[in-house]
Amino acid sequence: MIALGCDHGGYRLMQEVKTHLDAKGIAYRDFGCFSEESVDYPDYAHKVGHAVQDGSCEKGILICGTGIGISITANKMKGIRCALCTNEYMARATREHNDANILAMGGRVTGPGVACGIVDAFLDTPFSEGERHIRRIRKIEEEQ
């Protein structure tokens, strides 16, 4: 199950992503928002982050206008590794190297065709399980 969340700036792109996931038969839970009416992106980042934290969803996808604010918010949550990706290479690399569990994109900066390719790369790429990557993830999770 994939957790989905967006603000008003990501609403249109999220509709494209949902259509793409539907066509591929990928199950998701939509945490909103549900229109282009102005909302606060942290509310949706938290909903998706909690679903990933508690295991009810394996991964998440977040979209705001640029992807920046929503990814910053998600990354403040324990155990969340949210990657803002603008191309498929970044999506594959963050899964392989960082075991990212949430993908962030910008609805005002990424077109639907590119976004769907990014989603596929993110969802289809496994974590490498490489020792150096595991070591680095542990360092990310350490309190400073």
Buried (B, 14 or more C-beta within 10 A) or exposed (E): BBBBBBBBBBBBBBEBBBEBBEEEEBEBBBBBBEEEEEBBBBBBBBBBBBBBBEEEBEBBBBBBBBBBBBBBBBBEBEEBBBBBBBEBEBBBBBBBBBBBBBBBBBBEBBEBEBBBBBBBBBBEBEBBEEEEBEEBBEEEEEEE
